[in-house]
């Protein structure tokens, strides 16, 4: 186990990122299907929560395992922890989604809950292993491919410090890709080249750099709060300029803002000014489960009234989805405590 202490600000930010993505998807569902939104559509740029996740991931990986660098005996332990952390609960959620799709679509005729279960064996293998360009039966899992890729990049320098040249070359080619292909062409498809040399590599690097200078981060809480306000303003004012394929702008706007929020939050905690209610910490701890379950739960919960013969108008559906947000959060916290934690603990003991 890592001797590093738990940083409450990181836990809270993980929860914030997951909840922001949740509300973004709920609002998008309402906007498309009912011309309604929740929270005054303030979270229209909520996909920036993914960028915050990536920056946090870089920080956590570096902060918890920096002592592993150049120590190949830690390579197996490093990957064991990450595999146990990611895959078992993901497989359970994925299997649950496909089972629900079978029941709802085939037996209850809920045709809107299609999860692309009729795909080939290789496609299923890619989906269950989270390989790049897998079929995202759970639509948010494309980000997990990047997470695993980030883990792989970091693990290279665990084998040997001299291998830093490999991540350095990848970073250099990422810069080249940013210049030559600042906007991806969706008509030509998403290539493995664009995955490996994605602009998201910058966000992972930002998190690593923040971790590296963690002990030196010292400025007043007032400045920290001011930076958070600036970061949120950047997202809110310029987020509309970020398109699905314009990843370079996404890094400049969302990546830089996420880094400012992370630096400011950990600085506020180090200064002793962080208020960390236990429920917020619980949501942060359950952020991975919440991230995995929220999209299918969004679809399921919005079908329940009709399944019981209740018809909601657009405004009532909007109000109902505030409840959907709360249910998602509470279920995620419950599953984290009753399923994810015991499962992770059990598997860690089995695979020592």
Phi and psi in degrees as GROMACS dihedral restraints (atoms count N, CA, C in turn):
[ dihedral_restraints ]
;  ai    aj    ak    al  type     phi  dphi    fc
    3     4     5     6     1   -74.9    20    10
    4     5     6     7     1   138.0    20    10
    6     7     8     9     1   -76.2    20    10
    7     8     9    10     1    -5.9    20    10
    9    10    11    12     1   -66.7    20    10
   10    11    12    13     1   141.0    20    10
   12    13    14    15     1   -78.0    20    10
   13    14    15    16     1   160.3    20    10
   15    16    17    18     1   -75.5    20    10
   16    17    18    19     1   131.3    20    10
   18    19    20    21     1   -98.5    20    10
   19    20    21    22     1   110.3    20    10
   21    22    23    24     1   -61.1    20    10
   22    23    24    25     1   -35.5    20    10
   24    25    26    27     1   -63.1    20    10
   25    26    27    28     1   -35.6    20    10
   27    28    29    30     1   -67.3    20    10
   28    29    30    31     1   -43.6    20    10
   30    31    32    33     1   -60.0    20    10
   31    32    33    34     1   -44.3    20    10
   33    34    35    36     1   -64.5    20    10
   34    35    36    37     1   -42.3    20    10
   36    37    38    39     1   -64.4    20    10
   37    38    39    40     1   -34.9    20    10
   39    40    41    42     1   -62.2    20    10
   40    41    42    43     1   -42.2    20    10
   42    43    44    45     1   -65.6    20    10
   43    44    45    46     1   -41.8    20    10
   45    46    47    48     1   -60.1    20    10
   46    47    48    49     1   -46.1    20    10
   48    49    50    51     1   -60.5    20    10
   49    50    51    52     1   -44.1    20    10
   51    52    53    54     1   -65.8    20    10
   52    53    54    55     1   -42.5    20    10
   54    55    56    57     1   -67.5    20    10
   55    56    57    58     1   -38.7    20    10
   57    58    59    60     1   -61.9    20    10
   58    59    60    61     1   -43.7    20    10
   60    61    62    63     1   -64.9    20    10
   61    62    63    64     1   -40.2    20    10
   63    64    65    66     1   -57.4    20    10
   64    65    66    67     1   -51.6    20    10
   66    67    68    69     1   -66.0    20    10
   67    68    69    70     1   -35.2    20    10
   69    70    71    72     1   -59.1    20    10
   70    71    72    73     1   -45.4    20    10
   72    73    74    75     1   -70.8    20    10
   73    74    75    76     1   -37.9    20    10
   75    76    77    78     1   -63.4    20    10
   76    77    78    79     1   -45.5    20    10
   78    79    80    81     1   -63.2    20    10
   79    80    81    82     1   -40.0    20    10
   81    82    83    84     1   -63.8    20    10
   82    83    84    85     1   -40.6    20    10
   84    85    86    87     1   -61.1    20    10
   85    86    87    88     1   -44.7    20    10
   87    88    89    90     1   -68.2    20    10
   88    89    90    91     1   -39.3    20    10
   90    91    92    93     1   -64.2    20    10
   91    92    93    94     1   -43.9    20    10
   93    94    95    96     1   -71.8    20    10
   94    95    96    97     1   -41.2    20    10
   96    97    98    99     1   -95.3    20    10
   97    98    99   100     1   -24.5    20    10
   99   100   101   102     1  -134.4    20    10
  100   101   102   103     1     1.8    20    10
  102   103   104   105     1    55.6    20    10
  103   104   105   106     1    36.3    20    10
  105   106   107   108     1  -125.8    20    10
  106   107   108   109     1   162.7    20    10
  108   109   110   111     1  -141.8    20    10
  109   110   111   112     1   171.9    20    10
  111   112   113   114     1  -123.2    20    10
  112   113   114   115     1   158.6    20    10
  114   115   116   117     1    53.7    20    10
  115   116   117   118     1    38.5    20    10
  117   118   119   120     1    55.5    20    10
  118   119   120   121     1    25.7    20    10
  120   121   122   123     1    60.8    20    10
  121   122   123   124     1    26.1    20    10
  123   124   125   126     1   -65.1    20    10
  124   125   126   127     1   -25.9    20    10
  126   127   128   129     1   -98.6    20    10
  127   128   129   130     1    28.3    20    10
  129   130   131   132     1   -61.0    20    10
  130   131   132   133     1   -29.6    20    10
  132   133   134   135     1   -98.5    20    10
  133   134   135   136     1    25.4    20    10
  135   136   137   138     1   -65.1    20    10
  136   137   138   139     1   -12.7    20    10
  138   139   140   141     1   -67.3    20    10
  139   140   141   142     1    -8.0    20    10
  141   142   143   144     1   -64.2    20    10
  142   143   144   145     1   -17.6    20    10
  144   145   146   147     1   -60.0    20    10
  145   146   147   148     1   -30.5    20    10
  147   148   149   150     1   -64.3    20    10
  148   149   150   151     1   -41.2    20    10
  150   151   152   153     1   -65.5    20    10
  151   152   153   154     1   -37.0    20    10
  153   154   155   156     1   -64.2    20    10
  154   155   156   157     1   -40.4    20    10
  156   157   158   159     1   -57.1    20    10
  157   158   159   160     1   -44.8    20    10
  159   160   161   162     1   -65.7    20    10
  160   161   162   163     1   -41.7    20    10
  162   163   164   165     1   -65.0    20    10
  163   164   165   166     1   -42.9    20    10
  165   166   167   168     1   -61.9    20    10
  166   167   168   169     1   -39.6    20    10
  168   169   170   171     1   -60.4    20    10
  169   170   171   172     1   -45.0    20    10
  171   172   173   174     1   -59.3    20    10
  172   173   174   175     1   -41.1    20    10
  174   175   176   177     1   -64.4    20    10
  175   176   177   178     1   -50.5    20    10
  177   178   179   180     1   -63.5    20    10
  178   179   180   181     1   -44.7    20    10
  180   181   182   183     1   -60.5    20    10
  181   182   183   184     1   -45.7    20    10
  183   184   185   186     1   -69.2    20    10
  184   185   186   187     1   -42.8    20    10
  186   187   188   189     1   -66.1    20    10
  187   188   189   190     1   -40.8    20    10
  189   190   191   192     1   -86.4    20    10
  190   191   192   193     1   -20.2    20    10
  192   193   194   195     1  -130.8    20    10
  193   194   195   196     1    17.4    20    10
  195   196   197   198     1   -62.8    20    10
  196   197   198   199     1   -26.2    20    10
  198   199   200   201     1   -73.3    20    10
  199   200   201   202     1   -10.3    20    10
  201   202   203   204     1   -79.4    20    10
  202   203   204   205     1   -18.2    20    10
  204   205   206   207     1   -58.9    20    10
  205   206   207   208     1   129.1    20    10
  207   208   209   210     1    76.3    20    10
  208   209   210   211     1    12.5    20    10
  210   211   212   213     1  -123.4    20    10
  211   212   213   214     1    85.0    20    10
  213   214   215   216     1   -60.6    20    10
  214   215   216   217     1   -19.3    20    10
  216   217   218   219     1   -67.0    20    10
  217   218   219   220     1   -16.4    20    10
  219   220   221   222     1   -92.4    20    10
  220   221   222   223     1    -3.4    20    10
  222   223   224   225     1   -61.3    20    10
  223   224   225   226     1   -46.9    20    10
  225   226   227   228     1   -64.1    20    10
  226   227   228   229     1   -43.9    20    10
  228   229   230   231     1   -62.2    20    10
  229   230   231   232     1   -41.4    20    10
  231   232   233   234     1   -57.5    20    10
  232   233   234   235     1   -49.9    20    10
  234   235   236   237     1   -73.6    20    10
  235   236   237   238     1   -33.2    20    10
  237   238   239   240     1   -59.8    20    10
  238   239   240   241     1   -45.1    20    10
  240   241   242   243     1   -62.9    20    10
  241   242   243   244     1   -41.3    20    10
  243   244   245   246     1   -74.1    20    10
  244   245   246   247     1   -37.0    20    10
  246   247   248   249     1   -65.8    20    10
  247   248   249   250     1   -43.5    20    10
  249   250   251   252     1   -65.3    20    10
  250   251   252   253     1   -35.5    20    10
  252   253   254   255     1   -69.1    20    10
  253   254   255   256     1   -40.0    20    10
  255   256   257   258     1   -91.8    20    10
  256   257   258   259     1   -52.2    20    10
  258   259   260   261     1   -79.0    20    10
  259   260   261   262     1   -46.2    20    10
  261   262   263   264     1   -56.6    20    10
  262   263   264   265     1   -49.7    20    10
  264   265   266   267     1   -68.8    20    10
  265   266   267   268     1   -32.8    20    10
  267   268   269   270     1   -63.7    20    10
  268   269   270   271     1   -44.3    20    10
  270   271   272   273     1   -63.3    20    10
  271   272   273   274     1   -38.4    20    10
  273   274   275   276     1   -64.2    20    10
  274   275   276   277     1   -46.4    20    10
  276   277   278   279     1   -64.7    20    10
  277   278   279   280     1   -43.4    20    10
  279   280   281   282     1   -62.8    20    10
  280   281   282   283     1   -44.9    20    10
  282   283   284   285     1   -62.8    20    10
  283   284   285   286     1   -38.9    20    10
  285   286   287   288     1   -63.5    20    10
  286   287   288   289     1   -40.0    20    10
  288   289   290   291     1   -63.2    20    10
  289   290   291   292     1   -45.2    20    10
  291   292   293   294     1   -68.0    20    10
  292   293   294   295     1   -35.0    20    10
  294   295   296   297     1   -66.0    20    10
  295   296   297   298     1   -43.4    20    10
  297   298   299   300     1   -63.7    20    10
  298   299   300   301     1   -37.8    20    10
  300   301   302   303     1   -62.2    20    10
  301   302   303   304     1   -40.2    20    10
  303   304   305   306     1   -63.4    20    10
  304   305   306   307     1   -45.2    20    10
  306   307   308   309     1   -70.7    20    10
  307   308   309   310     1   -49.5    20    10
  309   310   311   312     1   -71.4    20    10
  310   311   312   313     1   -46.5    20    10
  312   313   314   315     1   -75.7    20    10
  313   314   315   316     1   -44.2    20    10
  315   316   317   318     1   -83.7    20    10
  316   317   318   319     1   -32.8    20    10
  318   319   320   321     1  -106.7    20    10
  319   320   321   322     1   -37.0    20    10
  321   322   323   324     1  -101.5    20    10
  322   323   324   325     1     0.1    20    10
  324   325   326   327     1    58.9    20    10
  325   326   327   328     1    35.4    20    10
  327   328   329   330     1   -88.9    20    10
  328   329   330   331     1    85.7    20    10
  330   331   332   333     1   -71.0    20    10
  331   332   333   334     1   -17.6    20    10
  333   334   335   336     1   -76.3    20    10
  334   335   336   337     1    -8.5    20    10
  336   337   338   339     1  -102.4    20    10
  337   338   339   340     1    63.3    20    10
  339   340   341   342     1   -94.0    20    10
  340   341   342   343     1   131.5    20    10
  342   343   344   345     1  -124.2    20    10
  343   344   345   346     1    19.4    20    10
  345   346   347   348     1    56.1    20    10
  346   347   348   349     1    48.9    20    10
  348   349   350   351     1   -77.5    20    10
  349   350   351   352     1   -21.6    20    10
  351   352   353   354     1   -89.3    20    10
  352   353   354   355     1    64.3    20    10
  354   355   356   357     1  -120.0    20    10
  355   356   357   358     1   165.4    20    10
  357   358   359   360     1   -71.8    20    10
  358   359   360   361     1   172.3    20    10
  360   361   362   363     1   -62.9    20    10
  361   362   363   364     1   -43.9    20    10
  363   364   365   366     1   -63.9    20    10
  364   365   366   367     1   -39.6    20    10
  366   367   368   369     1   -64.8    20    10
  367   368   369   370     1   -40.2    20    10
  369   370   371   372     1   -63.6    20    10
  370   371   372   373     1   -41.2    20    10
  372   373   374   375     1   -59.8    20    10
  373   374   375   376     1   -45.9    20    10
  375   376   377   378     1   -62.6    20    10
  376   377   378   379     1   -38.4    20    10
  378   379   380   381     1   -67.2    20    10
  379   380   381   382     1   -44.5    20    10
  381   382   383   384     1   -75.1    20    10
  382   383   384   385     1   -19.8    20    10
  384   385   386   387     1  -101.0    20    10
  385   386   387   388     1    -3.7    20    10
  387   388   389   390     1    62.6    20    10
  388   389   390   391     1    32.7    20    10
  390   391   392   393     1   -66.3    20    10
  391   392   393   394     1   155.5    20    10
  393   394   395   396     1   -56.5    20    10
  394   395   396   397     1   144.9    20    10
  396   397   398   399     1    64.7    20    10
  397   398   399   400     1    28.5    20    10
  399   400   401   402     1   -76.7    20    10
  400   401   402   403     1   160.7    20    10
  402   403   404   405     1   -74.5    20    10
  403   404   405   406     1   116.0    20    10
  405   406   407   408     1   -84.0    20    10
  406   407   408   409     1    82.7    20    10
  408   409   410   411     1   -58.9    20    10
  409   410   411   412     1   -39.5    20    10
  411   412   413   414     1   -97.4    20    10
  412   413   414   415     1   110.5    20    10
  414   415   416   417     1   -57.1    20    10
  415   416   417   418     1   -18.7    20    10
  417   418   419   420     1   -88.1    20    10
  418   419   420   421     1    -5.4    20    10
  420   421   422   423     1   -76.6    20    10
  421   422   423   424     1    -4.7    20    10
  423   424   425   426     1   -59.1    20    10
  424   425   426   427     1   -31.0    20    10
  426   427   428   429     1   -68.8    20    10
  427   428   429   430     1   -29.0    20    10
  429   430   431   432     1   -68.6    20    10
  430   431   432   433     1   -28.2    20    10
  432   433   434   435     1   -61.1    20    10
  433   434   435   436     1   -40.4    20    10
  435   436   437   438     1   -67.8    20    10
  436   437   438   439     1   -40.1    20    10
  438   439   440   441     1   -57.4    20    10
  439   440   441   442     1   -47.4    20    10
  441   442   443   444     1   -65.4    20    10
  442   443   444   445     1   -36.9    20    10
  444   445   446   447     1   -63.4    20    10
  445   446   447   448     1   -41.9    20    10
  447   448   449   450     1   -60.7    20    10
  448   449   450   451     1   -42.9    20    10
  450   451   452   453     1   -58.7    20    10
  451   452   453   454     1   -42.6    20    10
  453   454   455   456     1   -63.4    20    10
  454   455   456   457     1   -42.3    20    10
  456   457   458   459     1   -61.2    20    10
  457   458   459   460     1   -44.3    20    10
  459   460   461   462     1   -67.9    20    10
  460   461   462   463     1   -35.3    20    10
  462   463   464   465     1   -67.1    20    10
  463   464   465   466     1   -19.7    20    10
  465   466   467   468     1   -61.4    20    10
  466   467   468   469     1   -42.6    20    10
  468   469   470   471     1   -80.1    20    10
  469   470   471   472     1    -7.7    20    10
  471   472   473   474     1   -71.9    20    10
  472   473   474   475     1   -37.6    20    10
  474   475   476   477     1   -64.3    20    10
  475   476   477   478     1   -39.9    20    10
  477   478   479   480     1  -166.5    20    10
  478   479   480   481     1   136.6    20    10
  480   481   482   483     1   -62.3    20    10
  481   482   483   484     1   -28.4    20    10
  483   484   485   486     1   -67.2    20    10
  484   485   486   487     1   -18.9    20    10
  486   487   488   489     1   -80.1    20    10
  487   488   489   490     1     7.0    20    10
  489   490   491   492     1   -58.3    20    10
  490   491   492   493     1   -22.1    20    10
  492   493   494   495     1   -61.9    20    10
  493   494   495   496     1   -29.2    20    10
  495   496   497   498     1   -68.4    20    10
  496   497   498   499     1   -53.0    20    10
  498   499   500   501     1   -59.6    20    10
  499   500   501   502     1   -33.0    20    10
  501   502   503   504     1   -64.9    20    10
  502   503   504   505     1   -43.0    20    10
  504   505   506   507     1   -63.4    20    10
  505   506   507   508     1   -42.6    20    10
  507   508   509   510     1   -61.8    20    10
  508   509   510   511     1   -40.6    20    10
  510   511   512   513     1   -64.1    20    10
  511   512   513   514     1   -41.7    20    10
  513   514   515   516     1   -61.8    20    10
  514   515   516   517     1   -41.7    20    10
  516   517   518   519     1   -71.4    20    10
  517   518   519   520     1   -26.4    20    10
  519   520   521   522     1   -65.4    20    10
  520   521   522   523     1   -41.6    20    10
  522   523   524   525     1   -61.6    20    10
  523   524   525   526     1   -43.6    20    10
  525   526   527   528     1   -60.2    20    10
  526   527   528   529     1   -43.3    20    10
  528   529   530   531     1   -64.1    20    10
  529   530   531   532     1   -35.3    20    10
  531   532   533   534     1   -64.4    20    10
  532   533   534   535     1   -36.5    20    10
  534   535   536   537     1   -76.8    20    10
  535   536   537   538     1   -45.3    20    10
  537   538   539   540     1   -77.7    20    10
  538   539   540   541     1   -37.6    20    10
  540   541   542   543     1  -127.7    20    10
  541   542   543   544     1    65.7    20    10
  543   544   545   546     1   -64.3    20    10
  544   545   546   547     1   -24.4    20    10
  546   547   548   549     1  -130.1    20    10
  547   548   549   550     1   125.6    20    10
  549   550   551   552     1   -72.6    20    10
  550   551   552   553     1   149.6    20    10
  552   553   554   555     1   -97.8    20    10
  553   554   555   556     1   104.4    20    10
  555   556   557   558     1   -62.9    20    10
  556   557   558   559     1   -23.9    20    10
  558   559   560   561     1   -68.4    20    10
  559   560   561   562     1   -25.2    20    10
  561   562   563   564     1   -92.7    20    10
  562   563   564   565     1     1.2    20    10
  564   565   566   567     1    80.8    20    10
  565   566   567   568     1   169.4    20    10
  567   568   569   570     1   -96.9    20    10
  568   569   570   571     1   117.6    20    10
  570   571   572   573     1   -94.0    20    10
  571   572   573   574     1   162.4    20    10
  573   574   575   576     1   -65.2    20    10
  574   575   576   577     1   -30.0    20    10
  576   577   578   579     1   -60.0    20    10
  577   578   579   580     1   -45.7    20    10
  579   580   581   582     1   -67.7    20    10
  580   581   582   583     1   -27.1    20    10
  582   583   584   585     1   -71.9    20    10
  583   584   585   586     1   -51.9    20    10
  585   586   587   588     1   -63.4    20    10
  586   587   588   589     1   -38.9    20    10
  588   589   590   591     1  -109.1    20    10
  589   590   591   592     1    37.9    20    10
  591   592   593   594     1   -68.7    20    10
  592   593   594   595     1   152.5    20    10
  594   595   596   597     1   -66.1    20    10
  595   596   597   598     1   -17.1    20    10
  597   598   599   600     1   -63.2    20    10
  598   599   600   601     1   -20.0    20    10
  600   601   602   603     1   -57.7    20    10
  601   602   603   604     1   -33.5    20    10
  603   604   605   606     1   -61.5    20    10
  604   605   606   607     1   -41.5    20    10
  606   607   608   609     1   -66.9    20    10
  607   608   609   610     1   -39.9    20    10
  609   610   611   612     1   -60.6    20    10
  610   611   612   613     1   -43.2    20    10
  612   613   614   615     1   -64.3    20    10
  613   614   615   616     1   -39.3    20    10
  615   616   617   618     1   -56.7    20    10
  616   617   618   619     1   -44.8    20    10
  618   619   620   621     1   -63.0    20    10
  619   620   621   622     1   -40.3    20    10
  621   622   623   624     1   -63.4    20    10
  622   623   624   625     1   -43.5    20    10
  624   625   626   627     1   -64.5    20    10
  625   626   627   628     1   -39.4    20    10
  627   628   629   630     1   -64.2    20    10
  628   629   630   631     1   -39.2    20    10
  630   631   632   633     1   -64.8    20    10
  631   632   633   634     1   -41.5    20    10
  633   634   635   636     1   -60.8    20    10
  634   635   636   637     1   -37.6    20    10
  636   637   638   639     1  -100.7    20    10
  637   638   639   640     1    18.9    20    10
  639   640   641   642     1   -55.0    20    10
  640   641   642   643     1   -47.1    20    10
  642   643   644   645     1   -69.1    20    10
  643   644   645   646     1   -17.9    20    10
  645   646   647   648     1   -98.3    20    10
  646   647   648   649     1    -4.2    20    10
  648   649   650   651     1   -75.5    20    10
  649   650   651   652     1   109.6    20    10
  651   652   653   654     1  -147.7    20    10
  652   653   654   655     1   109.6    20    10
  654   655   656   657     1  -155.2    20    10
  655   656   657   658     1   166.9    20    10
  657   658   659   660     1   -65.1    20    10
  658   659   660   661     1   149.1    20    10
  660   661   662   663     1   -57.8    20    10
  661   662   663   664     1   -30.8    20    10
  663   664   665   666     1   -62.9    20    10
  664   665   666   667     1   -44.1    20    10
  666   667   668   669     1   -64.0    20    10
  667   668   669   670     1   -38.9    20    10
  669   670   671   672     1   -60.5    20    10
  670   671   672   673     1   -47.1    20    10
  672   673   674   675     1   -63.0    20    10
  673   674   675   676     1   -40.3    20    10
  675   676   677   678     1   -61.5    20    10
  676   677   678   679     1   -40.5    20    10
  678   679   680   681     1   -67.5    20    10
  679   680   681   682     1   -36.5    20    10
  681   682   683   684     1   -63.9    20    10
  682   683   684   685     1   -43.0    20    10
  684   685   686   687     1   -61.1    20    10
  685   686   687   688     1   -42.9    20    10
  687   688   689   690     1   -62.4    20    10
  688   689   690   691     1   -44.4    20    10
  690   691   692   693     1   -62.0    20    10
  691   692   693   694     1   -46.0    20    10
  693   694   695   696     1   -64.3    20    10
  694   695   696   697     1   -37.9    20    10
  696   697   698   699     1   -64.3    20    10
  697   698   699   700     1   -39.6    20    10
  699   700   701   702     1   -60.4    20    10
  700   701   702   703     1   -45.3    20    10
  702   703   704   705     1   -64.1    20    10
  703   704   705   706     1   -44.6    20    10
  705   706   707   708     1   -71.3    20    10
  706   707   708   709     1   -39.3    20    10
  708   709   710   711     1   -82.0    20    10
  709   710   711   712     1   -35.2    20    10
  711   712   713   714     1  -114.7    20    10
  712   713   714   715     1     1.6    20    10
  714   715   716   717     1   -62.2    20    10
  715   716   717   718     1   -29.2    20    10
  717   718   719   720     1   -66.7    20    10
  718   719   720   721     1   -17.4    20    10
  720   721   722   723     1   -82.4    20    10
  721   722   723   724     1    -5.9    20    10
  723   724   725   726     1   -94.0    20    10
  724   725   726   727     1   118.9    20    10
  726   727   728   729     1  -100.2    20    10
  727   728   729   730     1   170.8    20    10
  729   730   731   732     1   -60.3    20    10
  730   731   732   733     1   -32.0    20    10
  732   733   734   735     1  -109.9    20    10
  733   734   735   736     1     0.1    20    10
  735   736   737   738     1   -94.0    20    10
  736   737   738   739     1    69.6    20    10
  738   739   740   741     1   -67.8    20    10
  739   740   741   742     1   -27.8    20    10
  741   742   743   744     1   -67.0    20    10
  742   743   744   745     1   -43.1    20    10
  744   745   746   747     1   -63.6    20    10
  745   746   747   748     1   -35.1    20    10
  747   748   749   750     1   -61.9    20    10
  748   749   750   751     1   -40.9    20    10
  750   751   752   753     1   -68.6    20    10
  751   752   753   754     1   -43.1    20    10
  753   754   755   756     1   -62.2    20    10
  754   755   756   757     1   -40.2    20    10
  756   757   758   759     1   -90.4    20    10
  757   758   759   760     1   -58.8    20    10
  759   760   761   762     1   -78.9    20    10
  760   761   762   763     1   -39.2    20    10
  762   763   764   765     1   -64.8    20    10
  763   764   765   766     1   -45.6    20    10
  765   766   767   768     1   -65.8    20    10
  766   767   768   769     1   -40.1    20    10
  768   769   770   771     1   -64.6    20    10
  769   770   771   772     1   -43.0    20    10
  771   772   773   774     1   -61.7    20    10
  772   773   774   775     1   -39.2    20    10
  774   775   776   777     1   -65.2    20    10
  775   776   777   778     1   -40.6    20    10
  777   778   779   780     1   -63.4    20    10
  778   779   780   781     1   -41.2    20    10
  780   781   782   783     1   -65.1    20    10
  781   782   783   784     1   -42.3    20    10
  783   784   785   786     1   -64.2    20    10
  784   785   786   787     1   -49.8    20    10
  786   787   788   789     1   -58.7    20    10
  787   788   789   790     1   -44.9    20    10
  789   790   791   792     1   -65.6    20    10
  790   791   792   793     1   -40.3    20    10
  792   793   794   795     1   -66.5    20    10
  793   794   795   796     1   -45.8    20    10
  795   796   797   798     1   -68.9    20    10
  796   797   798   799     1   -29.9    20    10
  798   799   800   801     1   -69.9    20    10
  799   800   801   802     1   -39.4    20    10
  801   802   803   804     1   -61.9    20    10
  802   803   804   805     1   -40.5    20    10
  804   805   806   807     1   -66.5    20    10
  805   806   807   808     1   -44.0    20    10
  807   808   809   810     1   -63.6    20    10
  808   809   810   811     1   -27.7    20    10
  810   811   812   813     1   -82.0    20    10
  811   812   813   814     1    -4.7    20    10
  813   814   815   816     1    82.5    20    10
  814   815   816   817     1    18.9    20    10
  816   817   818   819     1  -108.3    20    10
  817   818   819   820     1     8.4    20    10
  819   820   821   822     1   -84.6    20    10
  820   821   822   823     1   128.4    20    10
  822   823   824   825     1   -96.0    20    10
  823   824   825   826     1   119.1    20    10
  825   826   827   828     1  -126.0    20    10
  826   827   828   829     1    78.6    20    10
  828   829   830   831     1   -58.0    20    10
  829   830   831   832     1   144.0    20    10
  831   832   833   834     1   -60.3    20    10
  832   833   834   835     1   -33.4    20    10
  834   835   836   837     1   -66.8    20    10
  835   836   837   838     1   -37.5    20    10
  837   838   839   840     1   -62.7    20    10
  838   839   840   841     1   -39.9    20    10
  840   841   842   843     1   -64.7    20    10
  841   842   843   844     1   -39.0    20    10
  843   844   845   846     1   -63.9    20    10
  844   845   846   847     1   -41.5    20    10
  846   847   848   849     1   -64.4    20    10
  847   848   849   850     1   -40.2    20    10
  849   850   851   852     1   -63.1    20    10
  850   851   852   853     1   -41.5    20    10
  852   853   854   855     1   -65.3    20    10
  853   854   855   856     1   -31.2    20    10
  855   856   857   858     1   -92.5    20    10
  856   857   858   859     1    11.0    20    10
  858   859   860   861     1   -61.7    20    10
  859   860   861   862     1   -36.7    20    10
  861   862   863   864     1   -66.6    20    10
  862   863   864   865     1   -44.3    20    10
  864   865   866   867     1   -63.0    20    10
  865   866   867   868     1   -44.5    20    10
  867   868   869   870     1   -60.5    20    10
  868   869   870   871     1   -41.2    20    10
  870   871   872   873     1   -62.4    20    10
  871   872   873   874     1   -39.1    20    10
  873   874   875   876     1   -74.9    20    10
  874   875   876   877     1   -38.3    20    10
  876   877   878   879     1   -92.0    20    10
  877   878   879   880     1   -17.7    20    10
  879   880   881   882     1   -66.5    20    10
  880   881   882   883     1   -34.8    20    10
  882   883   884   885     1   -70.9    20    10
  883   884   885   886     1   -50.9    20    10
  885   886   887   888     1   -62.0    20    10
  886   887   888   889     1   -36.2    20    10
  888   889   890   891     1   -64.3    20    10
  889   890   891   892     1   -37.0    20    10
  891   892   893   894     1   -58.0    20    10
  892   893   894   895     1   -47.0    20    10
  894   895   896   897     1   -67.7    20    10
  895   896   897   898     1   -44.3    20    10
  897   898   899   900     1   -64.4    20    10
  898   899   900   901     1   -49.9    20    10
  900   901   902   903     1   -63.5    20    10
  901   902   903   904     1   -29.5    20    10
  903   904   905   906     1   -80.9    20    10
  904   905   906   907     1    -8.4    20    10
  906   907   908   909     1   -94.4    20    10
  907   908   909   910     1   -20.2    20    10
  909   910   911   912     1   -58.9    20    10
  910   911   912   913     1   -47.0    20    10
  912   913   914   915     1   -55.4    20    10
  913   914   915   916     1   -45.7    20    10
  915   916   917   918     1   -64.9    20    10
  916   917   918   919     1   -35.4    20    10
  918   919   920   921     1   -64.6    20    10
  919   920   921   922     1   -25.0    20    10
  921   922   923   924     1  -103.5    20    10
  922   923   924   925     1    16.3    20    10
  924   925   926   927     1    78.0    20    10
  925   926   927   928     1    16.1    20    10
  927   928   929   930     1  -101.8    20    10
  928   929   930   931     1   125.3    20    10
  930   931   932   933     1  -107.3    20    10
  931   932   933   934     1   121.5    20    10
  933   934   935   936     1  -104.7    20    10
  934   935   936   937     1   138.4    20    10
  936   937   938   939     1   -78.6    20    10
  937   938   939   940     1   179.1    20    10
  939   940   941   942     1   -60.1    20    10
  940   941   942   943     1   -43.9    20    10
  942   943   944   945     1   -67.2    20    10
  943   944   945   946     1   -41.6    20    10
  945   946   947   948     1   -65.0    20    10
  946   947   948   949     1   -36.9    20    10
  948   949   950   951     1   -63.2    20    10
  949   950   951   952     1   -39.1    20    10
  951   952   953   954     1   -61.4    20    10
  952   953   954   955     1   -46.8    20    10
  954   955   956   957     1   -63.5    20    10
  955   956   957   958     1   -40.7    20    10
  957   958   959   960     1   -60.5    20    10
  958   959   960   961     1   -32.5    20    10
  960   961   962   963     1   -76.3    20    10
  961   962   963   964     1   -13.9    20    10
  963   964   965   966     1   -65.1    20    10
  964   965   966   967     1   -38.2    20    10
  966   967   968   969     1   -66.9    20    10
  967   968   969   970     1   -38.6    20    10
  969   970   971   972     1   -57.8    20    10
  970   971   972   973     1   -42.2    20    10
  972   973   974   975     1   -61.7    20    10
  973   974   975   976     1   -46.9    20    10
  975   976   977   978     1   -64.3    20    10
  976   977   978   979     1   -44.5    20    10
  978   979   980   981     1   -60.5    20    10
  979   980   981   982     1   -43.7    20    10
  981   982   983   984     1   -55.8    20    10
  982   983   984   985     1   -47.1    20    10
  984   985   986   987     1   -64.8    20    10
  985   986   987   988     1   -46.7    20    10
  987   988   989   990     1   -66.0    20    10
  988   989   990   991     1   -41.2    20    10
  990   991   992   993     1   -64.5    20    10
  991   992   993   994     1   -40.3    20    10
  993   994   995   996     1   -62.8    20    10
  994   995   996   997     1   -43.9    20    10
  996   997   998   999     1   -62.5    20    10
  997   998   999  1000     1   -42.4    20    10
  999  1000  1001  1002     1   -63.0    20    10
 1000  1001  1002  1003     1   -48.0    20    10
 1002  1003  1004  1005     1   -64.6    20    10
 1003  1004  1005  1006     1   -35.0    20    10
 1005  1006  1007  1008     1   -63.0    20    10
 1006  1007  1008  1009     1   -46.0    20    10
 1008  1009  1010  1011     1   -74.3    20    10
 1009  1010  1011  1012     1   -38.5    20    10
 1011  1012  1013  1014     1   -95.9    20    10
 1012  1013  1014  1015     1   -16.9    20    10
 1014  1015  1016  1017     1  -124.6    20    10
 1015  1016  1017  1018     1   -57.6    20    10
 1017  1018  1019  1020     1   -63.9    20    10
 1018  1019  1020  1021     1   -50.1    20    10
 1020  1021  1022  1023     1   -62.7    20    10
 1021  1022  1023  1024     1   -50.0    20    10
 1023  1024  1025  1026     1   -61.6    20    10
 1024  1025  1026  1027     1   -39.4    20    10
 1026  1027  1028  1029     1   -64.8    20    10
 1027  1028  1029  1030     1   -45.8    20    10
 1029  1030  1031  1032     1   -62.1    20    10
 1030  1031  1032  1033     1   -42.7    20    10
 1032  1033  1034  1035     1   -63.9    20    10
 1033  1034  1035  1036     1   -43.5    20    10
 1035  1036  1037  1038     1   -63.0    20    10
 1036  1037  1038  1039     1   -48.0    20    10
 1038  1039  1040  1041     1   -66.8    20    10
 1039  1040  1041  1042     1   -33.5    20    10
 1041  1042  1043  1044     1   -64.3    20    10
 1042  1043  1044  1045     1   -35.1    20    10
 1044  1045  1046  1047     1   -74.5    20    10
 1045  1046  1047  1048     1   -37.5    20    10
 1047  1048  1049  1050     1   -67.5    20    10
 1048  1049  1050  1051     1   -44.1    20    10
 1050  1051  1052  1053     1  -103.5    20    10
 1051  1052  1053  1054     1    65.2    20    10
